[in-house]
Amino acid sequence: MEITGASTNTPPGSDLKFLEKPVEADATTDIIYMMCPMHLLTIEEKIQEISVGQVLAILTDYEGALEDIPGWCVKTGNEFIGILEDPDYYTFYVRKLKES
């Protein structure tokens, strides 16, 4: 399965940050094949399992996550670090900034 619609060239005015190399993560969650709202509920559970300052890597093939995950970070006060794009999925990196 190939992901379409994303580009390593971020469009002007976009908050998306595409990365060129992986970020060291403290935990990883695989939500490939999950869609709204389950993907956000799973991320919420996983972020509770790590400490403030740690990084969560999120693997997904859901294109809606390009909007959902950065928006979730703003809503929850966590840091959206960026996205690494692979041929079959995206890896989102989120740093936990506070206990929720």
trRosetta pair geometry for C-beta under 8 A, 3 or more apart (Angstrom, degrees):
i j d omega theta_ij theta_ji phi_ij phi_ji
1 61 6.5 41 110 -161 135 148
1 88 5.6 86 72 -140 79 85
2 87 5.8 -51 -121 178 80 83
2 88 6.9 -69 -99 -92 39 53
3 6 6.0 -6 137 25 115 115
3 61 6.3 -144 -81 -150 107 78
3 63 6.9 154 -155 -79 98 95
3 85 7.1 -131 77 -159 139 98
3 86 8.0 88 12 79 128 57
3 87 7.1 168 20 172 88 32
3 88 6.8 121 -21 -161 95 14
3 89 6.8 135 -43 -89 131 19
3 90 6.8 115 -118 -42 172 86
4 63 7.9 -30 69 -87 58 140
5 63 5.6 38 71 -142 139 140
5 66 8.0 -131 117 -10 110 158
6 18 7.7 143 168 -93 106 129
6 63 7.2 -156 -41 -130 105 94
6 66 6.4 -164 -93 -92 113 140
6 83 7.8 -96 -167 125 142 145
6 85 5.8 -169 116 -114 131 137
6 90 7.1 95 -14 -81 177 121
7 10 7.6 -173 89 -68 88 30
7 11 7.8 85 57 -43 119 81
7 18 7.7 -107 108 -37 45 161
8 18 4.8 -157 -139 120 58 152
8 20 7.8 68 -156 -89 128 74
8 85 6.4 -132 -76 35 84 137
9 18 7.9 -29 -14 34 13 142
10 14 5.0 -144 177 73 93 125
10 16 5.3 -169 -129 84 109 90
10 17 6.7 -18 -76 -104 153 35
10 18 5.9 -172 -57 5 97 99
11 14 4.6 90 65 -24 80 127
11 16 7.9 52 32 43 78 115
15 70 5.5 147 104 171 119 149
15 80 7.4 62 146 82 109 147
16 66 6.4 -9 -96 -169 136 91
16 70 6.6 -111 -86 -45 65 152
16 82 8.0 89 178 -141 58 65
16 83 6.4 -24 -167 13 96 128
17 80 7.4 140 26 127 109 97
17 81 7.4 -106 77 140 129 38
17 82 3.9 -79 99 -109 100 96
17 83 6.8 144 80 16 54 76
18 82 6.5 140 -119 -175 8 105
18 83 5.4 -42 -108 73 59 92
18 84 7.5 111 -165 -102 66 29
18 85 6.1 -16 -146 -13 113 112
19 22 7.4 104 118 -93 136 20
19 23 6.7 -83 -144 -35 169 97
19 81 7.7 15 -60 130 133 91
19 82 4.3 110 -45 121 104 135
19 83 6.4 180 8 76 88 33
19 84 4.8 -47 67 -77 109 76
19 93 7.4 32 -20 11 151 128
21 84 7.4 -34 138 -112 11 124
22 25 7.9 -78 173 -13 102 98
22 57 7.9 5 -160 -114 102 138
22 84 5.7 -10 -92 -68 60 166
22 91 6.9 -8 -118 95 90 153
23 55 6.2 -111 128 170 118 158
23 57 7.3 176 70 -87 91 101
23 81 5.8 13 -49 130 173 149
23 82 7.2 128 -32 54 133 101
23 84 7.6 -161 0 -35 82 122
23 93 4.4 45 48 -115 140 162
24 55 6.9 108 97 54 57 141
25 28 5.7 92 106 -68 142 82
25 55 4.7 -113 -124 107 62 102
25 56 6.4 53 -159 -156 113 12
25 57 3.7 -77 -71 -26 169 106
25 93 6.5 -135 -84 -124 107 95
26 50 5.6 115 96 -139 125 127
26 51 7.9 -76 138 39 163 83
26 54 3.9 -59 34 -166 157 110
26 55 5.4 126 5 50 88 63
26 56 7.1 -47 59 -72 85 48
27 46 6.5 -177 126 179 131 103
27 49 6.5 142 -133 97 170 110
27 50 5.1 -136 8 -72 135 122
27 54 6.9 53 3 147 98 126
27 55 7.8 180 34 95 67 49
27 56 5.3 -22 74 -114 95 74
27 57 7.2 -167 96 26 45 74
28 56 7.4 148 -97 -167 29 61
28 57 4.3 -21 -108 69 82 104
28 58 7.6 -180 -156 -75 60 27
28 59 6.8 35 -179 -16 104 104
29 42 6.2 166 166 146 140 106
29 43 6.7 178 72 -99 152 57
29 46 4.3 -74 -55 -89 143 164
29 56 6.6 4 3 -177 104 108
29 57 7.4 171 25 87 59 57
29 58 5.5 -9 64 -114 94 68
29 59 7.1 -158 96 25 47 77
30 59 4.7 -14 -118 61 64 120
31 34 4.2 -67 180 38 88 132
31 38 7.6 175 -156 118 113 89
31 39 4.7 109 160 -129 144 85
31 42 5.2 154 -97 83 122 148
31 43 7.2 -47 -36 -53 153 84
31 58 6.3 -10 18 -170 114 92
31 59 6.6 157 31 78 60 61
31 60 4.9 -12 80 -89 94 96
31 62 7.4 -48 120 5 102 122
32 59 5.7 -33 -42 127 97 98
32 60 5.9 -177 -83 -126 51 34
32 61 5.0 53 -141 -4 84 101
32 89 5.6 -57 -100 -108 114 140
33 61 6.8 28 -50 43 46 115
34 38 4.8 -116 -166 98 108 111
34 39 4.4 143 116 -74 112 83
34 42 6.5 -3 161 5 171 145
34 60 7.0 -76 56 -125 91 101
34 62 6.5 -70 84 -35 58 137
35 38 6.6 59 66 39 44 99
35 39 6.3 -45 -161 -19 8 113
35 62 5.4 162 -103 -120 64 134
35 64 6.8 67 -150 37 84 135
36 39 6.3 -50 -77 29 44 103
36 40 6.8 28 -126 -4 71 108
36 62 7.6 155 -28 175 72 146
36 64 5.8 -72 -29 115 116 151
36 68 6.5 -154 -85 -99 110 152
37 40 5.5 -56 -171 42 71 109
37 41 5.9 71 133 -24 87 104
38 41 5.5 -58 -145 39 36 112
38 42 6.1 37 158 -21 70 106
39 42 5.9 -55 -150 35 29 111
39 43 6.5 31 152 -19 63 105
39 60 6.2 56 -143 -116 135 138
39 62 5.9 -115 -58 37 160 156
39 65 6.3 -91 141 -87 155 108
39 68 7.0 77 90 114 123 150
40 43 5.5 -50 -146 36 36 113
40 44 6.3 42 152 -23 65 103
40 68 6.2 -112 -67 169 111 120
40 69 7.9 -162 -96 -88 82 60
40 72 5.6 -168 -133 -96 108 142
41 44 5.6 -50 -149 33 32 115
41 45 6.7 33 151 -18 63 103
42 45 5.7 -52 -152 34 34 112
42 46 6.3 28 154 -16 67 108
43 46 5.8 -58 -145 40 32 109
43 47 6.1 33 158 -23 68 106
43 56 7.4 126 -152 127 82 147
43 58 6.0 0 -105 -108 108 139
43 69 7.1 175 -96 -119 167 91
43 72 6.6 66 95 136 146 159
43 94 7.5 62 -166 27 118 158
44 47 6.1 -52 -143 32 26 109
44 48 6.9 32 153 -24 58 104
44 76 7.8 -165 -108 -96 86 151
45 48 5.9 -59 -163 27 32 115
45 49 7.2 28 146 -22 63 106
46 49 5.6 -55 -159 27 41 115
46 50 7.3 22 154 -10 69 103
46 56 5.8 120 127 -146 114 139
46 58 7.8 148 75 -93 153 94
47 50 6.4 -63 -154 37 39 100
47 56 5.8 -87 -93 -24 71 158
47 76 7.6 65 107 144 167 154
47 78 6.7 -77 -145 -83 144 156
47 94 7.0 -53 -98 109 115 131
47 96 5.5 152 -165 -94 93 111
47 100 7.4 38 112 15 119 127
48 100 7.3 -89 -90 54 83 100
50 54 4.1 -127 170 84 118 135
50 55 7.9 -108 167 52 160 18
50 56 5.9 -159 6 -66 152 98
50 96 5.5 170 93 -8 107 146
51 54 5.0 91 60 -11 71 120
51 96 7.0 167 107 77 29 138
52 96 5.4 -118 -116 116 41 101
52 97 6.6 29 -151 178 90 15
52 98 6.2 28 -115 -103 118 21
52 99 6.4 -67 -58 -46 113 73
53 95 7.0 -18 -157 -175 26 103
53 96 6.8 -35 18 74 25 83
53 97 7.9 78 -66 -108 44 40
54 95 7.2 175 94 -147 27 67
54 96 5.6 11 58 30 73 112
55 81 6.8 5 -135 -20 117 151
55 93 5.7 -6 -173 -169 115 96
55 94 6.9 150 -155 77 64 38
55 95 5.1 -36 -96 -93 75 72
55 96 7.8 -155 -85 3 26 75
56 93 7.4 157 80 -153 48 48
56 94 4.9 -18 60 64 97 93
56 95 7.8 174 17 -88 72 24
56 96 6.8 73 -14 -39 107 96
57 91 5.5 -12 -170 -172 101 106
57 92 7.3 149 -160 76 48 48
57 93 5.8 -19 -101 -99 66 73
58 65 7.7 -158 124 -169 126 141
58 69 6.6 -177 77 -124 153 143
58 91 6.9 146 70 -159 47 52
58 92 4.2 -17 59 58 106 99
58 93 7.7 -167 17 -72 80 26
58 94 6.7 31 -12 2 118 111
59 89 5.4 34 -174 143 86 143
59 90 7.5 163 -150 83 44 48
59 91 5.6 -19 -94 -100 67 76
60 65 4.8 84 103 -23 150 167
60 69 7.8 176 27 -48 150 136
60 89 6.2 162 85 -165 23 102
60 90 5.7 -21 68 59 76 92
60 92 6.9 2 21 -2 111 110
61 88 6.6 -47 -99 156 118 66
61 89 4.5 -74 -73 -106 79 82
61 90 7.2 149 -97 11 34 76
62 65 4.6 96 87 -21 93 105
62 68 7.9 -16 115 32 119 138
63 66 5.9 -18 -178 -3 58 114
64 67 6.3 -58 -174 43 55 97
64 68 5.4 45 138 -19 83 122
65 68 5.0 -65 -122 52 39 108
65 69 4.9 30 -177 -19 83 110
65 90 6.6 -171 87 63 129 137
65 92 6.7 -123 155 -37 121 139
66 69 7.5 -14 -96 30 9 98
66 70 7.6 -4 167 4 40 111
66 83 7.5 1 -117 -79 76 164
66 90 7.5 159 -75 -50 81 172
67 70 6.8 -75 -158 46 27 99
67 71 5.9 21 157 -16 67 123
68 71 5.8 -71 -149 43 24 111
68 72 6.0 28 157 -25 66 108
69 72 5.4 -47 -142 32 32 115
69 73 6.6 38 155 -23 62 100
69 80 7.0 126 130 -118 87 115
69 92 5.0 -43 147 -148 163 167
69 94 7.2 -123 178 -62 107 125
70 73 5.5 -49 -153 30 35 116
70 74 6.8 35 151 -18 65 100
70 80 4.7 40 -120 -114 73 166
71 74 5.7 -51 -152 33 36 111
71 75 6.3 33 152 -17 67 109
72 75 5.6 -57 -146 40 32 113
72 76 5.9 8 163 -1 68 115
72 78 7.8 -8 122 46 79 115
73 76 6.3 -69 -136 49 23 94
73 77 7.9 -115 173 61 53 9
73 78 4.7 -96 -140 77 75 84
73 79 6.6 -12 -169 142 124 5
73 80 4.0 173 48 -50 171 95
73 94 5.9 -149 -94 -130 114 111
74 77 7.9 28 -179 -67 23 33
74 80 7.7 -25 -42 -16 72 122
76 100 6.2 -34 -164 -90 101 146
77 97 5.7 -116 140 73 83 119
77 98 5.4 -12 113 30 127 124
77 100 7.7 158 50 -86 109 103
78 94 5.3 36 139 178 128 107
78 95 6.5 177 -178 81 85 49
78 96 5.7 -41 -126 -115 111 41
78 97 5.3 174 -121 12 46 94
78 98 7.6 -130 -79 31 65 74
79 94 6.7 151 80 -163 55 57
79 95 4.0 -7 60 55 114 101
79 97 5.5 105 -21 -49 91 117
80 92 7.6 -50 -147 -173 87 105
80 93 7.9 109 -170 84 48 61
80 94 6.1 -27 -105 -107 50 79
81 93 3.9 -49 63 101 124 106
81 94 6.5 -155 5 -85 91 23
81 95 5.8 91 -51 -20 110 97
82 92 7.8 -163 107 -147 30 55
82 93 5.7 7 54 44 63 108
83 90 5.3 -24 -164 -170 110 115
83 91 6.9 146 -159 76 56 49
83 92 5.4 -24 -101 -99 79 65
83 93 7.6 -164 -79 11 32 77
84 90 7.1 145 74 -166 50 60
84 91 4.3 -8 56 58 102 104
84 93 7.5 59 -10 -25 97 107
85 90 5.8 -26 -106 -110 61 78
86 89 5.4 8 61 59 111 64
86 90 7.2 -175 25 -90 78 26
86 91 6.9 59 -12 -14 109 97
